[in-house]
Amino acid sequence: MAATGGMRLLVQLFLDAIGASSLVIGLVGSLDALGMLAGSFAWGAMSDRLRRRPLLLAAMGGLVLTCAVFVFLPPPSVALPAALLQAFARTGFAAMGIAMISAVSIAGRRGRNLSYLTSASALGFALGGGVMGFVLDAVGFRWGFLVATSLPALGVVSLLFLPHESRTVLSERQTAWRMALHAGLAPLYFGTMLRQMAIHGAFALIFVYMAAEGIPAGLMGVVAAANMATQTLAMMLFGRLADLIGRRRVFVLGFALSAAVPCVFALADAAWSMALGFVLLGLSFSSLYMGSTAHIGDRIPEARQGTMLGLFESVRGLGGIVGPILAGAIRPAIGFEGMFLVMAAIAALGLIVILVPGRRSR
């Protein structure tokens, strides 16, 4: 995740430096989401049938290779496919890691146990994003990409210490979407897709927006790291709250805060106000993610949790495909502020989607 945080900043600024259009830069976010869509569901489904340790090693190796492509400072025609494959490799960790922990957790501890992994992920992202801006200022793009490549290479070593595991043979052949409908999870998945469309759209051009506001690259990394630094602590907090007050209250709060995030960005004109938006983003994602994943773990049998948690990651990716393209297309016409407000309206629609079925069920 440290590599992911660093690469997100480096790739946006690299493409901007070589003259790529805002639509092309936004397309990186869409391809990232497309890789997330395909990768999460594929890795999740495989993890329900195969041993997860070699799958995690394969995913980490893929991340090393796709980061290494950028060391050669490729043109957009190469950078875009590399970003797609990088997202495919990276998202295996969310689907498989969450499934591994959820499967061995009792309901009363599931939220807390999941928060340990998500907090570690947030901490890595915060460190990578926070440091990489200074690395870029000091050594330039080529060495910055090389530093980012070395991080998942170290991760390969750490995965060698994972214990071996046995696998349960599946007898259930119900499709993932049918299972989502049967378990009452469809509104959560659809609302999450809309929320991710809004946040990915707002985030697709965020570093370009900060550059336009005169914020230097080194400070950009620190500002953006406020998101993941917040998540490092907030994941632990909301994981415990999900066990104490219920999953739904926690993820509804996340949806509500998500609608406010683009509004803060629309009003921001300095580093401190941008940092406020990233802090709010960290709180919104932490509450939404911890409440949602624990809720899915409660409703889905252990043998299918990899698939269904992978599907949750995939619908996040599905929403993220459209958001960056929409943001890149409308930004020249309505400006950054107008684009952020459109994203806020989409996030608010996601909140409505999850609230209406909940009221009917009560």
C-alpha positions as CSV (number, residue, x, y, z in Angstrom):
1,M,0.0,0.0,0.0
2,A,3.0,2.3,0.4
3,A,3.8,1.7,-3.2
4,T,0.2,2.4,-4.2
5,G,0.1,5.7,-2.4
6,G,3.4,6.7,-4.0
7,M,2.5,5.6,-7.5
8,R,-0.8,7.4,-7.5
9,L,0.9,10.7,-6.9
10,L,3.8,10.0,-9.3
11,V,1.7,8.8,-12.2
12,Q,-0.6,11.8,-12.2
13,L,2.2,14.3,-12.1
14,F,4.3,12.3,-14.6
15,L,1.5,12.3,-17.2
16,D,0.9,16.0,-16.5
17,A,4.6,16.7,-17.0
18,I,4.8,15.0,-20.4
19,G,1.7,17.0,-21.6
20,A,-1.1,14.4,-21.3
21,S,-4.6,15.9,-21.3
22,S,-6.9,16.0,-18.3
23,L,-9.0,13.3,-20.0
24,V,-6.0,11.0,-20.3
25,I,-5.0,11.6,-16.7
26,G,-8.6,10.9,-15.6
27,L,-8.5,7.8,-17.7
28,V,-5.8,6.4,-15.4
29,G,-8.3,6.5,-12.5
30,S,-10.9,4.7,-14.7
31,L,-8.4,2.0,-15.7
32,D,-7.4,1.7,-12.0
33,A,-11.0,1.1,-11.2
34,L,-11.4,-1.4,-14.1
35,G,-8.5,-3.4,-12.8
36,M,-10.1,-3.2,-9.4
37,L,-13.4,-4.5,-10.8
38,A,-11.9,-7.4,-12.6
39,G,-9.2,-8.2,-10.1
40,S,-11.2,-8.1,-6.9
41,F,-13.8,-10.5,-8.1
42,A,-11.3,-12.8,-9.8
43,W,-9.0,-13.0,-6.8
44,G,-11.9,-13.4,-4.4
45,A,-13.4,-16.3,-6.4
46,M,-10.0,-18.0,-6.7
47,S,-9.4,-17.6,-3.0
48,D,-12.5,-19.6,-2.2
49,R,-11.2,-22.5,-4.3
50,L,-7.4,-22.3,-4.0
51,R,-4.8,-21.7,-1.3
52,R,-4.5,-18.0,-0.6
53,R,-0.8,-17.9,0.2
54,P,0.5,-18.6,-3.4
55,L,-2.3,-16.3,-4.7
56,L,-1.0,-13.4,-2.6
57,L,2.6,-14.1,-3.7
58,A,1.4,-13.9,-7.4
59,A,-0.5,-10.7,-6.7
60,M,2.6,-9.1,-5.1
61,G,4.9,-10.2,-7.9
62,G,2.5,-8.6,-10.4
63,L,2.6,-5.4,-8.5
64,V,6.5,-5.4,-8.6
65,L,6.5,-5.9,-12.4
66,T,3.9,-3.2,-13.2
67,C,5.6,-0.6,-11.0
68,A,8.9,-1.4,-12.7
69,V,7.4,-0.5,-16.1
70,F,7.3,3.2,-15.0
71,V,11.0,3.3,-14.3
72,F,11.5,3.5,-18.1
73,L,9.3,6.7,-18.2
74,P,6.8,5.2,-20.7
75,P,4.5,7.2,-23.0
76,P,0.7,7.2,-22.2
77,S,0.1,4.3,-24.6
78,V,2.2,2.1,-22.3
79,A,1.5,3.8,-18.9
80,L,-2.3,3.3,-19.2
81,P,-2.2,-0.6,-19.7
82,A,0.5,-0.8,-16.9
83,A,-1.9,1.1,-14.6
84,L,-4.7,-1.3,-15.4
85,L,-2.5,-4.4,-14.7
86,Q,-1.2,-2.8,-11.6
87,A,-4.7,-2.3,-10.2
88,F,-5.6,-5.9,-11.1
89,A,-2.6,-7.2,-9.1
90,R,-3.0,-4.8,-6.1
91,T,-6.7,-5.5,-5.5
92,G,-6.1,-9.1,-4.8
93,F,-4.9,-8.1,-1.3
94,A,-8.1,-6.5,-0.3
95,A,-10.3,-9.4,-1.4
96,M,-8.1,-12.2,0.0
97,G,-6.9,-10.5,3.1
98,I,-10.3,-9.4,4.3
99,A,-11.7,-12.9,3.5
100,M,-8.9,-14.6,5.4
101,I,-9.5,-12.6,8.5
102,S,-13.3,-12.6,8.3
103,A,-13.3,-16.4,8.0
104,V,-11.6,-17.0,11.3
105,S,-13.5,-14.3,13.2
106,I,-16.6,-14.7,15.4
107,A,-19.3,-12.1,14.7
108,G,-18.6,-10.1,17.9
109,R,-15.0,-9.6,17.0
110,R,-15.2,-9.4,13.2
111,G,-15.2,-5.6,12.9
112,R,-12.2,-5.3,15.3
113,N,-10.2,-8.0,13.6
114,L,-10.8,-6.6,10.1
115,S,-9.6,-3.2,11.3
116,Y,-6.1,-4.4,12.0
117,L,-5.5,-5.2,8.3
118,T,-7.3,-2.1,7.0
119,S,-5.4,0.2,9.4
120,A,-2.1,-1.3,8.3
121,S,-3.1,-0.7,4.7
122,A,-4.0,2.9,5.4
123,L,-0.7,3.5,7.3
124,G,1.2,2.2,4.3
125,F,-0.7,4.3,1.8
126,A,-0.2,7.4,4.0
127,L,3.6,6.8,4.4
128,G,4.0,6.2,0.6
129,G,2.0,9.2,-0.5
130,G,3.5,11.4,2.1
131,V,7.1,10.6,1.4
132,M,7.0,10.2,-2.4
133,G,6.4,13.9,-3.1
134,F,9.7,14.7,-1.4
135,V,11.4,11.8,-3.2
136,L,10.1,13.3,-6.5
137,D,11.4,16.8,-5.7
138,A,14.8,15.3,-4.7
139,V,15.6,12.7,-7.4
140,G,13.0,13.1,-10.2
141,F,10.5,10.7,-11.8
142,R,12.8,7.8,-12.8
143,W,14.3,7.2,-9.3
144,G,11.0,7.9,-7.7
145,F,9.4,5.1,-9.6
146,L,12.4,2.9,-8.7
147,V,11.8,3.5,-5.0
148,A,8.1,2.7,-5.4
149,T,9.1,-0.6,-7.2
150,S,11.3,-1.7,-4.3
151,L,8.5,-1.6,-1.8
152,P,6.3,-4.5,-3.1
153,A,9.6,-6.4,-3.7
154,L,10.1,-6.3,0.1
155,G,6.5,-7.3,0.5
156,V,7.2,-10.5,-1.4
157,V,9.7,-11.5,1.3
158,S,7.2,-10.9,4.1
159,L,4.5,-13.1,2.5
160,L,6.9,-16.1,2.6
161,F,6.2,-16.2,6.3
162,L,2.5,-16.7,6.0
163,P,1.4,-20.2,7.3
164,H,0.1,-22.8,4.9
165,E,-3.7,-23.4,5.0
166,S,-6.2,-26.0,4.0
167,R,-9.1,-25.3,1.7
168,T,-12.8,-26.1,2.0
169,V,-14.4,-27.8,-1.0
170,L,-17.4,-25.7,-2.2
171,S,-20.8,-27.3,-2.6
172,E,-22.7,-24.1,-3.1
173,R,-23.0,-23.0,-6.7
174,Q,-25.2,-20.0,-6.4
175,T,-24.0,-17.0,-8.4
176,A,-22.5,-14.0,-6.5
177,W,-25.2,-11.6,-7.6
178,R,-28.0,-14.0,-6.8
179,M,-26.5,-14.5,-3.3
180,A,-26.3,-10.7,-2.9
181,L,-30.0,-10.3,-3.7
182,H,-30.9,-13.2,-1.4
183,A,-28.8,-11.8,1.5
184,G,-30.3,-8.2,1.1
185,L,-26.9,-6.8,0.1
186,A,-27.9,-5.4,-3.4
187,P,-28.7,-1.8,-2.1
188,L,-25.3,-1.7,-0.3
189,Y,-23.5,-2.8,-3.4
190,F,-25.3,-0.3,-5.7
191,G,-24.9,2.6,-3.2
192,T,-21.2,1.8,-2.9
193,M,-20.8,1.9,-6.7
194,L,-22.3,5.4,-6.8
195,R,-20.2,6.6,-3.9
196,Q,-17.0,5.2,-5.5
197,M,-18.0,6.9,-8.8
198,A,-18.1,10.2,-7.0
199,I,-14.9,9.8,-5.0
200,H,-12.8,8.4,-7.8
201,G,-14.0,11.2,-10.0
202,A,-13.0,13.8,-7.5
203,F,-9.7,12.1,-6.8
204,A,-8.8,11.6,-10.5
205,L,-7.6,15.2,-11.0
206,I,-6.9,16.1,-7.4
207,F,-3.1,16.5,-7.8
208,V,-3.5,18.5,-11.0
209,Y,-6.0,20.7,-9.1
210,M,-3.5,21.2,-6.3
211,A,-0.8,22.1,-8.8
212,A,-3.2,24.7,-10.3
213,E,-3.7,26.2,-6.8
214,G,0.1,26.6,-6.4
215,I,0.7,23.7,-3.9
216,P,4.2,22.2,-4.5
217,A,4.7,18.5,-5.1
218,G,6.3,17.7,-1.8
219,L,3.4,19.4,0.1
220,M,0.9,17.5,-2.1
221,G,2.1,14.2,-0.7
222,V,1.8,15.4,2.9
223,V,-1.7,16.8,2.2
224,A,-3.0,13.7,0.5
225,A,-1.4,11.5,3.3
226,A,-3.9,13.1,5.7
227,N,-6.5,10.8,4.2
228,M,-4.7,7.5,5.0
229,A,-3.2,8.8,8.2
230,T,-6.8,9.4,9.4
231,Q,-7.8,6.0,8.2
232,T,-5.0,4.4,10.3
233,L,-6.7,5.4,13.5
234,A,-10.3,5.6,12.2
235,M,-10.4,2.0,10.9
236,M,-9.6,0.8,14.5
237,L,-12.3,3.1,15.9
238,F,-15.1,2.2,13.4
239,G,-14.2,-1.5,13.5
240,R,-14.9,-1.5,17.3
241,L,-18.0,0.7,16.8
242,A,-19.3,-1.8,14.2
243,D,-19.2,-4.5,16.8
244,L,-20.7,-2.3,19.5
245,I,-23.5,-0.3,17.9
246,G,-24.2,-2.3,14.7
247,R,-22.9,-2.4,11.1
248,R,-25.6,-0.3,9.5
249,R,-25.2,2.8,11.6
250,V,-21.5,2.8,10.9
251,F,-21.7,2.4,7.1
252,V,-24.6,4.9,6.8
253,L,-22.3,7.5,8.5
254,G,-19.7,6.8,5.9
255,F,-22.0,7.4,3.0
256,A,-23.2,10.7,4.5
257,L,-19.6,11.9,5.0
258,S,-18.7,10.9,1.5
259,A,-21.2,13.4,0.0
260,A,-19.5,16.2,1.9
261,V,-16.0,15.4,0.7
262,P,-16.2,16.8,-2.8
263,C,-17.9,19.9,-1.4
264,V,-14.9,20.6,0.8
265,F,-12.6,20.2,-2.2
266,A,-14.7,22.6,-4.2
267,L,-14.2,25.3,-1.5
268,A,-10.5,24.6,-0.8
269,D,-7.9,27.0,-2.1
270,A,-4.9,26.3,0.2
271,A,-3.0,23.3,1.6
272,W,-4.7,23.4,4.9
273,S,-8.2,23.3,3.5
274,M,-7.3,20.6,1.0
275,A,-6.0,18.6,4.0
276,L,-9.3,19.0,5.7
277,G,-11.0,17.4,2.8
278,F,-8.6,14.5,2.9
279,V,-9.2,14.0,6.6
280,L,-13.0,13.9,6.0
281,L,-12.3,11.4,3.2
282,G,-10.4,9.2,5.6
283,L,-13.3,9.3,8.1
284,S,-15.9,8.6,5.4
285,F,-14.1,5.6,3.9
286,S,-13.2,4.1,7.3
287,S,-16.7,4.1,8.6
288,L,-18.2,2.9,5.2
289,Y,-15.6,0.1,4.7
290,M,-15.6,-1.3,8.2
291,G,-19.3,-1.3,8.6
292,S,-19.9,-2.8,5.1
293,T,-17.3,-5.6,5.2
294,A,-18.4,-6.7,8.7
295,H,-22.0,-6.6,7.5
296,I,-21.2,-8.8,4.5
297,G,-19.2,-11.2,6.7
298,D,-22.2,-11.6,9.0
299,R,-24.6,-12.4,6.2
300,I,-22.5,-14.7,3.9
301,P,-21.4,-18.3,4.7
302,E,-17.6,-18.7,5.3
303,A,-17.1,-20.8,2.1
304,R,-18.3,-17.9,-0.1
305,Q,-16.9,-14.9,1.8
306,G,-13.9,-14.5,-0.6
307,T,-16.3,-14.3,-3.6
308,M,-18.7,-11.8,-2.0
309,L,-16.1,-9.6,-0.4
310,G,-14.4,-9.7,-3.8
311,L,-17.7,-8.6,-5.4
312,F,-17.8,-5.7,-3.0
313,E,-14.4,-4.6,-4.1
314,S,-15.5,-5.1,-7.7
315,V,-18.5,-2.8,-7.5
316,R,-16.3,-0.2,-6.0
317,G,-14.2,-0.6,-9.1
318,L,-17.2,-0.4,-11.4
319,G,-18.2,2.9,-10.0
320,G,-14.7,4.1,-10.3
321,I,-14.6,3.4,-14.0
322,V,-17.2,6.1,-14.9
323,G,-16.3,8.7,-12.3
324,P,-12.8,9.7,-13.6
325,I,-13.9,9.7,-17.2
326,L,-16.9,11.9,-16.3
327,A,-14.7,14.2,-14.2
328,G,-12.1,14.6,-17.0
329,A,-14.8,15.3,-19.6
330,I,-16.8,17.9,-17.7
331,R,-13.9,19.7,-16.0
332,P,-12.9,21.9,-19.0
333,A,-16.6,23.0,-19.3
334,I,-17.5,23.7,-15.7
335,G,-14.2,24.0,-14.0
336,F,-12.8,22.1,-11.0
337,E,-15.4,23.5,-8.6
338,G,-18.3,22.6,-10.8
339,M,-16.9,19.1,-11.3
340,F,-16.5,18.6,-7.5
341,L,-20.2,19.6,-7.0
342,V,-21.4,17.1,-9.6
343,M,-19.4,14.4,-7.7
344,A,-21.0,15.4,-4.5
345,A,-24.5,15.0,-6.0
346,I,-23.6,11.5,-7.1
347,A,-22.4,10.5,-3.7
348,A,-25.6,11.9,-2.1
349,L,-27.6,9.6,-4.5
350,G,-25.6,6.7,-3.1
351,L,-26.7,7.6,0.4
352,I,-30.3,7.7,-0.7
353,V,-30.1,4.3,-2.3
354,I,-29.0,2.6,1.0
355,L,-31.4,4.6,3.2
356,V,-34.7,3.8,1.3
357,P,-34.5,0.0,1.5
358,G,-33.5,0.3,5.2
359,R,-36.6,2.3,6.0
360,R,-38.8,-0.2,4.2
361,S,-37.3,-3.2,6.0
362,R,-37.8,-1.5,9.4
